[in-house]
Amino acid sequence: MDEGLKAADATLELRQIRDEVAALRDAVAREGETRLLDWEATSAGARNLAHYLALRSHDLTLLQLRLSAYGLSSLGRSEADVMTALDALLATLRRLCGEEADYPPREAMRAGEDALIRACDQIFGDCEGARQARIMATLPSEAAADASLVAALIDAGMDCARINCAHDDAAAWTHMIDNVRAASRRLGRPCRVLMDIAGPKLRIEAVRAPEKYRLHPGERPHLVARLDRRSGPIAFSLNFPQVISQLRPGAEISFDDGKAVGRIVAVNDEGAEIEIVAARAKGMRFKPDKGVNLPSIDLELPPLTPKDLADLDLVARAADIVGFSFVQRVDDIVLLQAELAARRSEKPPQALVLKIETPLAIRNLPRLIVQSAARHPTAVMIARGDLAVEVGFARLSEMQEEILWLCEAAHVPVIWATQVLDQLVHEGVASRPETTDAAMAQRADCVMLNKGDYLPQGVRFLRDVITRMERHQSKKFARLAKLQAWR
């Protein structure tokens, strides 16, 4: 083909792409502003989140390919500032088409990223050295009495100490916090304290079954409001008996983070009959306190239990950050905000961490963020334990990625949580898959480790992994640092 014809074809296509991107920009601006009005929000983070949701409501697959053929931005790094990214791309296309066009100011190109960095610093404090991703560690009960353990965790790289209010009591939590504050001052390293209120976690309350009984496929336990002589040979009750009235035949029920899965066969006034359809080869130990999930049902449960309300008396006074377990609806956040404000008096609002653990929370996530961030510094935790069971293990990775993108668009930090380096923390030796998971976690703003006998070693190992990975990756942006293995 004649070179002139090739150039003409390229110019024609570039003009078509220019017009497509211009139309896309106008649509994103229009749709984003409509969503923003619906939210009644005005912050920069809410505005960019609205624009990002508008952008991602369009299928950009073909546009991505056409842009990349000309070496142009594929919009794959537009999360932090959507309109600026679109304007920069449009300026390049117009110049390639022979038109005059100005690029957005350099400071505007970094505004979203800088806002997210400021949010991380505000919530988690300054970070050591060049490392950006923070490390959160769940304190074990021993941390109340063993000040040296807390000091070892901070020295290893812990930036935030997590206290799980589902365990221990106010006296133990107070000792843990005192140990964190003292070690932080002594070592000269800041360490924030997050207190994680338990929330309405559904658990087995009582069981009628033979000793050391295990659930296997084909078994039919009965769920009842209260165990009595009519309950049948294999029966159990829940800590929230009102759930029974919300069940329906065919709904899935999961036990102990998916170790056994059943379906509701029948529901009546006395309870529900369940058929176990899948379980581990050795079965699942059927005993009280095991977690229960109903992933296909949007449960109506009180967002704050009587225990949570009692715990808030200390949480509102002593914590830097408040973790909100099983938050699902905007009204849940409004309630927590009111309860904290009533206990804080004239003190500034604490940071809130929204723990995303159900499909309803995922669907409501944009509104949850907007409501929380209007009054509190806000972060989001991807709570992969319950979330995996609720959305399905096959969808977990996809949802994890989408939450990361959404929160970057809102300029809200993300905590990557549950079973990170789990084998290392419990047994002292890491597995191959979990080291890769830890490396991937660096794209979040904070990574959480659960408690275990080797927790300080886990924190130190994670710090090393994060530091190495930050040479190569920032969110979805590949830094293209010099490779070392083949120098």
VENGI-V986582 format. One record per backbone hydrogen bond with DSSP energy under -0.5 kcal/mol. CO is the residue of the C=O (numbers start at 1). NH is the residue of the N-H. E is the energy in kcal/mol with one decimal. If there is no record, write none. Layout:
co:CO nh:NH e:E
co:CO nh:NH e:E
This chain:
co:2 nh:6 e:-2.2
co:3 nh:7 e:-2.4
co:4 nh:8 e:-2.2
co:5 nh:9 e:-2.7
co:6 nh:10 e:-2.3
co:7 nh:11 e:-2.5
co:8 nh:12 e:-2.4
co:9 nh:13 e:-2.4
co:10 nh:14 e:-2.6
co:11 nh:15 e:-2.1
co:12 nh:16 e:-2.0
co:13 nh:17 e:-2.7
co:14 nh:18 e:-2.8
co:15 nh:19 e:-2.4
co:16 nh:20 e:-2.1
co:17 nh:21 e:-2.9
co:18 nh:22 e:-2.5
co:19 nh:23 e:-2.2
co:20 nh:24 e:-2.3
co:21 nh:25 e:-2.9
co:22 nh:26 e:-2.1
co:23 nh:27 e:-2.2
co:24 nh:28 e:-2.8
co:25 nh:29 e:-2.5
co:26 nh:30 e:-2.3
co:27 nh:31 e:-3.1
co:28 nh:32 e:-2.5
co:29 nh:33 e:-2.0
co:30 nh:34 e:-1.7
co:31 nh:35 e:-2.0
co:32 nh:36 e:-2.4
co:33 nh:37 e:-2.2
co:34 nh:38 e:-1.7
co:35 nh:39 e:-1.9
co:36 nh:40 e:-1.3
co:36 nh:41 e:-1.5
co:43 nh:47 e:-2.4
co:44 nh:48 e:-2.5
co:45 nh:49 e:-2.3
co:46 nh:50 e:-2.4
co:47 nh:51 e:-2.1
co:48 nh:52 e:-2.6
co:49 nh:53 e:-2.6
co:50 nh:54 e:-1.8
co:51 nh:55 e:-2.7
co:52 nh:56 e:-2.8
co:54 nh:57 e:-0.9
co:55 nh:58 e:-1.6
co:58 nh:60 e:-0.8
co:60 nh:64 e:-2.7
co:61 nh:65 e:-1.6
co:62 nh:66 e:-2.2
co:63 nh:67 e:-2.5
co:64 nh:68 e:-2.4
co:65 nh:69 e:-1.4
co:67 nh:70 e:-1.5
co:67 nh:72 e:-2.2
co:68 nh:71 e:-1.6
co:75 nh:78 e:-1.2
co:78 nh:81 e:-0.6
co:81 nh:85 e:-2.0
co:82 nh:86 e:-2.3
co:83 nh:87 e:-2.5
co:84 nh:88 e:-2.5
co:85 nh:89 e:-2.2
co:86 nh:90 e:-2.5
co:87 nh:91 e:-2.2
co:88 nh:92 e:-1.9
co:89 nh:93 e:-2.3
co:90 nh:94 e:-2.4
co:91 nh:95 e:-2.1
co:92 nh:96 e:-2.3
co:93 nh:97 e:-1.3
co:94 nh:99 e:-2.9
co:95 nh:98 e:-1.7
co:105 nh:108 e:-0.6
co:105 nh:109 e:-1.3
co:106 nh:110 e:-0.8
co:108 nh:111 e:-0.6
co:110 nh:114 e:-2.9
co:111 nh:115 e:-2.1
co:112 nh:116 e:-1.9
co:113 nh:117 e:-2.1
co:114 nh:118 e:-2.4
co:115 nh:119 e:-2.0
co:116 nh:120 e:-2.2
co:117 nh:121 e:-2.3
co:118 nh:122 e:-2.5
co:119 nh:123 e:-2.2
co:120 nh:124 e:-3.0
co:121 nh:125 e:-1.6
co:128 nh:131 e:-1.1
co:134 nh:447 e:-2.4
co:135 nh:159 e:-2.7
co:135 nh:160 e:-1.6
co:136 nh:449 e:-2.7
co:137 nh:139 e:-0.5
co:137 nh:162 e:-3.1
co:140 nh:143 e:-1.8
co:141 nh:144 e:-1.8
co:142 nh:145 e:-1.1
co:142 nh:146 e:-2.6
co:145 nh:147 e:-1.0
co:146 nh:149 e:-0.6
co:146 nh:150 e:-1.3
co:147 nh:151 e:-2.2
co:148 nh:152 e:-2.3
co:149 nh:153 e:-2.0
co:150 nh:154 e:-2.2
co:151 nh:155 e:-2.7
co:152 nh:156 e:-1.8
co:153 nh:157 e:-0.9
co:153 nh:158 e:-2.4
co:154 nh:157 e:-0.7
co:159 nh:192 e:-2.1
co:160 nh:137 e:-2.1
co:160 nh:162 e:-0.5
co:161 nh:194 e:-3.0
co:162 nh:139 e:-2.9
co:162 nh:164 e:-0.6
co:163 nh:165 e:-0.9
co:163 nh:196 e:-3.1
co:164 nh:167 e:-2.0
co:169 nh:173 e:-2.6
co:170 nh:174 e:-2.3
co:171 nh:175 e:-1.8
co:172 nh:176 e:-2.4
co:173 nh:177 e:-2.6
co:174 nh:178 e:-2.4
co:175 nh:179 e:-2.3
co:176 nh:180 e:-2.2
co:177 nh:181 e:-2.8
co:178 nh:182 e:-2.4
co:179 nh:183 e:-2.4
co:180 nh:184 e:-2.5
co:181 nh:185 e:-2.1
co:182 nh:186 e:-2.3
co:183 nh:187 e:-2.6
co:184 nh:188 e:-1.2
co:184 nh:189 e:-1.3
co:192 nh:161 e:-3.1
co:192 nh:194 e:-0.5
co:193 nh:320 e:-2.1
co:193 nh:321 e:-2.1
co:194 nh:163 e:-3.1
co:194 nh:196 e:-0.6
co:195 nh:197 e:-0.8
co:195 nh:323 e:-2.5
co:196 nh:165 e:-2.1
co:197 nh:325 e:-0.8
co:199 nh:201 e:-2.1
co:202 nh:292 e:-2.5
co:203 nh:239 e:-2.0
co:204 nh:289 e:-3.4
co:206 nh:237 e:-2.1
co:207 nh:209 e:-0.5
co:208 nh:235 e:-2.1
co:210 nh:213 e:-1.4
co:213 nh:286 e:-2.6
co:215 nh:284 e:-1.6
co:216 nh:219 e:-1.9
co:219 nh:276 e:-2.8
co:221 nh:274 e:-2.2
co:222 nh:224 e:-0.6
co:222 nh:236 e:-2.4
co:223 nh:272 e:-2.6
co:228 nh:231 e:-1.8
co:233 nh:235 e:-0.6
co:234 nh:222 e:-2.2
co:235 nh:208 e:-3.2
co:236 nh:224 e:-2.7
co:237 nh:205 e:-2.9
co:237 nh:206 e:-1.0
co:240 nh:243 e:-2.0
co:241 nh:244 e:-1.6
co:242 nh:245 e:-0.7
co:243 nh:246 e:-2.0
co:244 nh:247 e:-1.5
co:248 nh:251 e:-1.9
co:251 nh:264 e:-2.8
co:253 nh:262 e:-3.5
co:254 nh:293 e:-2.5
co:255 nh:259 e:-1.3
co:255 nh:260 e:-1.3
co:256 nh:259 e:-1.0
co:259 nh:280 e:-1.8
co:260 nh:255 e:-3.0
co:261 nh:277 e:-2.4
co:261 nh:278 e:-1.9
co:262 nh:253 e:-2.6
co:263 nh:265 e:-0.5
co:263 nh:275 e:-2.4
co:264 nh:250 e:-3.4
co:266 nh:273 e:-2.6
co:268 nh:271 e:-0.8
co:270 nh:225 e:-0.7
co:271 nh:268 e:-2.9
co:272 nh:223 e:-3.0
co:273 nh:265 e:-2.9
co:273 nh:266 e:-1.2
co:274 nh:276 e:-0.5
co:275 nh:263 e:-2.1
co:276 nh:218 e:-3.3
co:278 nh:261 e:-3.2
co:280 nh:283 e:-2.2
co:284 nh:215 e:-2.8
co:285 nh:287 e:-0.9
co:287 nh:290 e:-1.1
co:290 nh:204 e:-2.6
co:291 nh:256 e:-3.2
co:293 nh:254 e:-2.9
co:294 nh:297 e:-1.9
co:297 nh:299 e:-1.4
co:299 nh:301 e:-0.9
co:305 nh:309 e:-2.3
co:306 nh:310 e:-1.8
co:307 nh:311 e:-2.7
co:308 nh:312 e:-2.1
co:310 nh:313 e:-1.2
co:311 nh:314 e:-1.1
co:311 nh:315 e:-2.4
co:312 nh:316 e:-2.8
co:314 nh:317 e:-0.6
co:314 nh:318 e:-2.9
co:315 nh:319 e:-1.9
co:320 nh:351 e:-1.6
co:321 nh:195 e:-2.5
co:321 nh:323 e:-0.5
co:322 nh:353 e:-2.8
co:323 nh:197 e:-1.8
co:323 nh:325 e:-0.8
co:324 nh:327 e:-0.9
co:324 nh:355 e:-1.9
co:329 nh:332 e:-0.7
co:329 nh:333 e:-1.1
co:330 nh:334 e:-2.2
co:331 nh:335 e:-2.2
co:332 nh:336 e:-2.2
co:333 nh:337 e:-3.0
co:334 nh:338 e:-2.0
co:335 nh:339 e:-2.4
co:336 nh:340 e:-2.7
co:337 nh:341 e:-2.5
co:338 nh:342 e:-2.1
co:339 nh:343 e:-0.8
co:340 nh:343 e:-0.7
co:340 nh:344 e:-1.6
co:341 nh:345 e:-1.1
co:344 nh:347 e:-2.3
co:351 nh:322 e:-2.7
co:352 nh:354 e:-0.5
co:352 nh:379 e:-2.5
co:353 nh:324 e:-3.1
co:353 nh:355 e:-0.7
co:354 nh:356 e:-0.7
co:354 nh:381 e:-2.8
co:355 nh:327 e:-0.6
co:355 nh:357 e:-0.8
co:356 nh:383 e:-1.1
co:358 nh:362 e:-1.8
co:359 nh:363 e:-2.5
co:360 nh:364 e:-2.1
co:361 nh:365 e:-0.5
co:362 nh:365 e:-1.1
co:364 nh:368 e:-2.5
co:365 nh:369 e:-2.6
co:366 nh:370 e:-2.3
co:367 nh:371 e:-2.6
co:368 nh:372 e:-2.4
co:369 nh:373 e:-3.2
co:370 nh:374 e:-1.1
co:372 nh:375 e:-1.6
co:372 nh:376 e:-2.2
co:377 nh:352 e:-2.8
co:378 nh:413 e:-0.6
co:379 nh:354 e:-2.6
co:380 nh:382 e:-0.5
co:380 nh:415 e:-3.0
co:381 nh:356 e:-2.7
co:381 nh:383 e:-1.3
co:382 nh:384 e:-1.5
co:382 nh:417 e:-1.5
co:383 nh:387 e:-2.0
co:384 nh:388 e:-1.7
co:385 nh:389 e:-1.1
co:386 nh:390 e:-2.6
co:387 nh:391 e:-2.8
co:388 nh:392 e:-1.5
co:392 nh:395 e:-1.0
co:392 nh:396 e:-0.9
co:393 nh:397 e:-0.6
co:395 nh:399 e:-2.5
co:396 nh:400 e:-2.6
co:397 nh:401 e:-2.1
co:398 nh:402 e:-2.2
co:399 nh:403 e:-2.5
co:400 nh:404 e:-1.9
co:401 nh:405 e:-2.2
co:402 nh:406 e:-2.6
co:403 nh:407 e:-2.5
co:404 nh:408 e:-1.9
co:405 nh:409 e:-2.1
co:406 nh:410 e:-1.5
co:407 nh:412 e:-2.9
co:408 nh:411 e:-1.0
co:413 nh:380 e:-2.4
co:414 nh:416 e:-0.5
co:414 nh:445 e:-1.6
co:414 nh:446 e:-1.5
co:415 nh:382 e:-2.8
co:415 nh:417 e:-0.6
co:416 nh:448 e:-2.8
co:417 nh:384 e:-1.2
co:419 nh:422 e:-1.3
co:421 nh:425 e:-2.5
co:422 nh:426 e:-1.8
co:423 nh:427 e:-3.2
co:423 nh:428 e:-0.6
co:423 nh:429 e:-0.6
co:424 nh:428 e:-1.9
co:425 nh:454 e:-3.2
co:431 nh:435 e:-1.3
co:432 nh:436 e:-1.4
co:433 nh:437 e:-2.1
co:434 nh:438 e:-2.2
co:435 nh:439 e:-1.8
co:436 nh:440 e:-2.4
co:437 nh:441 e:-2.0
co:438 nh:442 e:-0.6
co:439 nh:442 e:-1.0
co:440 nh:443 e:-1.7
co:441 nh:444 e:-2.3
co:445 nh:134 e:-2.8
co:446 nh:416 e:-2.8
co:447 nh:136 e:-3.1
co:449 nh:138 e:-2.2
co:452 nh:455 e:-1.5
co:454 nh:458 e:-2.1
co:455 nh:459 e:-2.5
co:456 nh:460 e:-2.3
co:457 nh:461 e:-2.5
co:458 nh:462 e:-2.6
co:459 nh:463 e:-2.4
co:460 nh:464 e:-1.8
co:461 nh:465 e:-2.3
co:462 nh:466 e:-2.9
co:463 nh:467 e:-2.3
co:464 nh:468 e:-2.1
co:465 nh:469 e:-2.6
co:466 nh:470 e:-2.1
co:468 nh:471 e:-1.1
co:469 nh:472 e:-1.5
co:469 nh:473 e:-2.0
co:472 nh:479 e:-2.3
co:472 nh:480 e:-0.6
co:474 nh:477 e:-3.0
co:476 nh:478 e:-0.6
co:477 nh:474 e:-2.4
co:477 nh:479 e:-0.6
co:484 nh:487 e:-1.2
